[in-house]
Amino acid sequence: MKVAMIGTGYVGLVSGTCFAEFGHDVVCVDKDASKIERLEKGEIPIFEPGLDALVESNVEAGRLSFSTNLATAINGAEAIFIAVGTPSRRGDGHADLTYVFAAAEEIADNLHGYAVVVTKSTVPVGTGDRVEALIREHRPGLDFDVVSNPEFLREGAAIEDFMRPDRVVVGTDSGRARDIMKRLYRPLFLNETPVLFTSRRTSELTKYAANAFLATKITFINEMADLCEATGADVQDVARGIGLDGRIGKKFLHAGPGYGGSCFPKDTKALAQTATEFGASVSIVDAVIKANDARKKRMADRIVKVLGGSVSGKRIAILGVTFKPNTDDMRDAPSLDIIPALQEAGAAVAAFDPEGMHEAEHLMPDVTWAEDAYAPMEGADALVILTEWNEFRALDLKRIKSLLLRPTVIDLRNIYPPEEMANAGLSYYSVGRTAVMSRP
């Protein structure tokens, strides 16, 4: 099957490459000529484990190509995916659909013959209706269907999520479109992956509901972490205790500095805005947004408190600045709240991240960026762990102590056992667990 993927951002590039791996003939289209040129040279513009090898193998097999010419890309395509960005709109938090509608207009101007137009971008309820109306307005006699097929990809595990998903959601009332989508996802049917066919609006809302629920779980365990600190309980044991309940599940019950990334912040805000427009209440989602924003801002205060109430003139070492490991994505990362707040309080910040520094140095130019994990620690008053990259999980604790001016580690991801840190001579402060002081 010939497939056109409009947009070569995170979702478009991963999805297009994985469809090619399924055996389809995929053309990924983007208006950014420099990005397409880089892709044609084998340069991947994002960091996603395994993506570079998958792109290379499918390009060599002739199943995957890149173009700036949408008209050529959609010619003969049975499925045309819209996978462009839908960032939060300034002022009201609603999803900005400018790029979605621009893609729909260009499809209308260049489509010849029946095709399924699939919204892969995360879009508010009713967007598919608007896309369909827009195309029909431009080309009244055009034969096509508009389908919703939201993505559920985790950054850092996107290829696995696409190839072996928990489920695939397809929103359409058209039998013809359903048949094409079944053919497109046939390899997953063979693996007995649940493929849920719903109405278009149900599919659109399902994506937002899923992300809002996961954001709620993160926010809930973060609030339990605060209560654990106040009562002397251990949040990791609490998380295990509730996570073993099959009705709750153990995933997304990891206390930390708050959620970030390209999805949860903008999608919870967009869902809240949609609810307002339709006159419905989503008070839980509203509370989650407010609590998460406040939590990220409080993390700097937590660090300042550990360092005696002032960080003026002090040096702080930071490990990890991306919103999660295995990605270079800096969007809404907690570091973007924490590091500037520490700098405003008078601290000098040195940091290291395995993949995120290229982007981060443009966002936080006053940070001293290091070449490895240990370099920021030299002469620092404290080490702060913000992102749980695997290479930070087995650091040389003796070396850390020798490099730090004060043996203080503030771990906002709980990646070390407190007793191990204390026995190594480090004072250790984590999230939702009792602090331990260094032992000789």
N, C-alpha and C positions, 0 to 999 in steps of 0.2 A: 504494500500500500504506500502511495506517495503522501507524505506529511509535510506541511509547512509550519514552522515554529517562528512566530513573530516575537522577537525579543531574545537577546542572548545574555540576559542577566542570570542570576542564580537559578531561578526556576526554569527559564527557557533553555539554557544550555544543558542543565542536568537532564531535563525531560526529553529534549531532542536527542541527546546522546543515548539515553536509555531506550528510546523508541527505535533508534537505529540498531542498538544491540538486540532488540526483539526481531530484527530482520526487515524493518521498514526502510523505505527510501526517504530520508529526512533532509530538508533544507532549512537551516536556521538563518533568519533574516534580522538585520539590524540596520538602523540609519547611521550608526556610528561607523564610518568607513575605517577608522584606525583600529577599532576593536575587531572588525571582520578581517582586516589585514593581519592582525596578530594571530587570530584564530587559524587563518589559513597557513600561517607559519608554524603552527603547533604551540603557540604561546597561550596559556589559559589565564584569563583575566581575574579569576577568583581562585582561592585555595579551597579545594574539596578533595579529601583523600581518595585516590584512585581515578579521579576524573580525567587527568591528563592521559593516562594509559588507555582509558576507554575511548576517548576522543581519537587518539592516534590510531587505534586498531580499526575503528569504524570508518575513519577517513580513508585508510589504506584499503579497506574492503569495498569502498565506493558507495557505502550506504549513507554517509554523512558529509554534508558540504555546507558552505557558508556563503552568504550573498547580501548585498545591499539592495538588490532589485526585487521588491515584493511581487511585482507583476509576474516576473518569470518564476519565482518560487511557488506561487500559488497555482500556476497554470497546470492543470491536471491533478491537483491535490484533492484527495477525498476528505481529508481532515485538515483544517487550518486553525492552529492554536494561537490565541492571543495570550502572550505571557510577558506582558510589559509591567512596569512598576505602577503601584497604586499607593504612593506615600500619603501620609496624613496631610490633609489640606490645612494650610495656615488659618488660624482664627477659630475654626469650629471642630477640628479633629476628624471630620469626615474624610473618607478615602477620596483622593484626587483621581478622577477617572479620565483626565485629559488624554492620556496616552492610549487608554482603552478605546475611547471614541475615535481618536485619530486613526488607530489601526482599523477599526470597523469601517470608517469612511474609505480608507485606501483599499480595503477588501472589496467594498461595493463598487468602486471604480474599475477594478481589474479582474473581477471574478467572471468566468465564462463556464457555464455548466454547473450542475449540482455539486455542493460540498457542504460539509458540516463545519460551522464556525464554532470553535470551542473556547470558552473563556477559562483559561488556566489561572489567570491572575486572581488574586483574592479580591472579590468585589461585593458590595452591599446587595441586599435582597432587592430584586427588581432590575438589576443591571442588565441581565440577559434580555429582558423585555425591551429595554431602551436600545440595546445593541440591535436587536431584530427590527425595531421600528426605524432606527436610523438607516439601516441598510435598505429596507423597503422604500423609505422615502427617497433615497438616492437612485435605486434601481427597482421600480415597482414590479417589474415582471420577472425578477431574478428568482431562481429556484434554489433554495438553501434552507438549512435549519440551524438554529443557535442552541448550543448545548452548554451546560455548566459541568465542569470537571475539575473541581478544586484539587490543589496539591496538598499533600501532608508530609512534606519532606523536612527532616531535621538536618540543620547544617552540621556537617561533620560526619553524617551517616546517610546522606541523601541517596547515594547509589543503592545501598542496601534497602532503604525505605521504598525506592521506586521498583526495584526488582522483586522484592519480597514484602509487599505492603500488608498492613493489617486489613485494609479494605480499599476498594476503589469506589468513589461516589460519582454517579453520572446523573445529571438532571436533564430529562427530556421527556416529552410526551409523543415524540415522533418515532414510529416503528422503523422507518428508514434510517434515521439517525442512530437508533439503538443498535441496529444491525452493524453499522459501520464501527461504532464504539466497541462492540463485542469483538469484531475482527481485529481492531487495533490492540485490544488487551487480551487477545486469545492466549498468549503464553501464560498469563496469570490464571485464566480459567482452567488450564491444564494442571496448574498447581493448586487448584481449588481455593484460590483467593476469593473471599467474599466480594462480589461486585454488586453494589446497591444502586438500583435504578429508582429514581425519585422524580418528583416534579422539579422544574428548574429552580424555582424559588426555594424549595426545601434544600436542594443541593447547595445553593449559595449560603443559606443560613447555617447549614451543617458545619461548614468550614469555620465560620466565626464562633459558633457555639463550642466547637472542639478546642480552639485556641483559648477562648475565654475560660473554659473549665480547667485547662492545664495551668493557666495563669493564676486561677483561683487556688489550685492545690499548692502552688509555690508560695503564694501569699499567705495561705493558711499555716503552712509549716514554719514560715518566717515569724509569724505572730506567736506560734507555739514556742519558737526558739526564745523570743523575748520573755515569755512566761517561764520557761525553763531556767533562764538566767536569774529571774527574780526569786524562784522557789528552790533552786539547787537541783533541779531535775536535769536529765540528759536528753537533748532533743533527738539525737540519733537513736537512742533506745525507744523514745516515744514514736519516732517514724517507723521503726521496725514493728513495734507493737500494733500500730494501726494499719501498717502496710500489709501485714500478713492476713488481714481481713480481705477476702476476695471481693467484697463489695467496694473496697477502697483502692487496693492495689498499692504497690511500693514505689512506682515510678513518680517522679516529680515531687518527691517528699524529701528534698535535700535543702536544708536551710542555707542561706547565703545572703549576699548583699542586695538581692532583688533581681527580677528578670529584666532582660534587655533584648536586643536583637532586632531583626527586620520584621518580625511577625507580631509577637504578643503586645508590645506597646501600641502599635498603630491599629491592630485588629480589635483590641478591647475598646479603644476610643471610637473606632468606626461603628462597632456594635452598639455602643451606648448612644451614639448619634442617631443611628437607624431607629433604635427604640424610641427616642424622643420624637422623631419625625412621624412614627406610626402611633404615637400616643400610648406606648407601653412602658412598663417600669422594669428596669434591670438594675435594681438597687445593689445587688451583690456585685455586679460588674463595676458599677460606679465606685463602690467601696474598695474593690481590688485595685483599680487605677490609682485612687487617692493614696492607699496604703503603700503601694509599690513606689510611687514617686517620693513619698516621704521617707521610705526606708533607705533608698539610695542616697538621699541627702544626709541622713543621720549617720551613715557609715564613717564619714570624715570626722564627725564629732566623737565617735567611738574611738577612733585612732588617737585623736587629740587627748582624750581622757586617759588612755593608757599611758601616754607620754607626759603625764603630770599636769594636764590642763593647758599646755601651750606647746606649739611646735615652731615657734619663731626662732629662726636661726638653726633649726635642726635639719638633718638630712634623713630622708625616708627612702628606703629601697622598695620598689614595687615589682612583683613578678606576675605577669599576665595583665593585659589590658583589653583583650577582645571580650565580647560578652559571654563566650563559652569557648572551650577548647576545640581544636580541629577545624578552625575557621579563621579567616582574617577579617571577619565582619566586626566593625566598630559601632554599628548603628545602635544607639540607645544603650551602650555598654555602661555598667555602673562606674567604670573608671572615669568616664566623662563627667560624672558628678563629683567623684571622690578626689581625684588628683587636683583639679582646679581649686577645690575648696581647701585642700591642704596648702596649696601654693598661696592662696589668698591669706591664709593664716600665718604665712611667713616661712613655710617649709621649702627646702630644696628637694626636688624629687628626681631620682634616677630610676630607670625602669628597663625591663627586658620582656619581650614577648616573642615566641618562636616564629609567628607569622603576621602579627598585627602591626608591627612598628612602622612599616612603610605608610600605611594609612594614618596611624595614630600621630606620627610626627607632624602631619599637616594640621591635625586637630588640636594638638597640644605641643606647640613648638618650643615651649620653655622647659620641657622635660629633657634631662640628659639620658639619651638612649644608649644602652650598653650592647656589647657583642655577645654576651653569654649571661647565664643566670646568676653567676657569682659576682660579676663586676659591679653591679649596683650596690652590693652589700658593704663594700669596703668603706669603713669609717661612718657607716650609717647608724643612726640612733635606733632604728627599728626596721624589720623586714615585714612587709605586708604582702600576703598572697591574695590576689584578686581573681585569678582564673586558674582552674584546676587542670592545667596541661599535665600530661603523663610525666614529662621530664622533671616536673616539680615534686613528684610524689616520692622520690628516693634521693633527695639531696643529701650531701655530706654534712651531717649536723655539726660535727667538730669543726669543719671548715667554716660553716656559717658563724659559729660562735667566735672563731678567731678573727673573722672579718668585721663583725659588727662592733661598733663602739660600745653599745649596750646589748646584752644578750636577750633581745626582745623580739618575738615573732607574733604577728597578728594575722591569723589565718581565717579569712572570711569564707573559706570553702570547706573547712573541717577535714583536711586531707591527712592529718597526722594524729596519732594517738597522744593524748596529753601527757601520759606518764613517760612515754618515750622521749618527748621533748624536754620534760623536766629533768630526766636522768642524763640528758645530754648537756645539761647546764644552761638551758634556755627557758626564759619565762614565756609562757605560751598562752595566748588569748585567742579563743575561737568563737563560734557562734552557737548559742544555745547549750553551752557546756561550761562547767566551772573552770575558771582560769587556774593555771598551776604555775608556781614560781620555780625558778631554776634551783637545781640542787648541785652542790659542789661535787 
